[in-house]
């Protein structure tokens, strides 16, 4: 099973995990990113913008890389775009493999790389009506670089 | 070539894309930024910001000093913040 999608609508982790668990998998690992409150409070929603056309290609490449690094029986990456309120799902990465180590590592790889190598941008919509573009974080670059890939541009 | 703008660059320039033919001496994305800055205050506001700008040439991330060639499309945007 291989699925890469950029979409406005929500995804159903349960059915995706069940599908990954079929076809001879020994284990399934997953990560779900969720809209959370900012440390200072006052967040109402996130707006996710992307570069149509380029986004799908970038995500497909990350899945290709994960499949070449680990023996996976399944791989899913779904990223939502548009307006997402507090508590809503943003992103889903999941992989299946014969053994836990491959699935856990590949899932972490996908989300670490996605954060620095896929063209998405977040803006914060606050309760007072203002919006702010989220700044990129050096810790995300470091997490991606720790896998041995070239640093993000 | 088609030039695309995202996030706060799009907001400051006031459009998401446009078709432009830069002069022949524009040979890198950074040079293209320099030329765009002469096109009006929105461009100046977008590209003079102290916050960093990244680019993709024909939908591949490229350094700002990479040879530009003759792409069909170039996108300018802030560092990505997905996930």
Interface residues (C-beta under 8 A of the other chain):
Chain A: X33 X48 X49 X50 X51 X53 X54 X57 X79 X90 X91 X111 X114 X115 X116 X117 X118 X119 X120 X121 X122 X123 X133 X134 X135 X136 X140 X152 X153
Chain B: X4 X6 X7 X8 X51 X54 X56 X59 X61 X62 X63 X75 X77 X78 X79 X80 X81 X82 X83
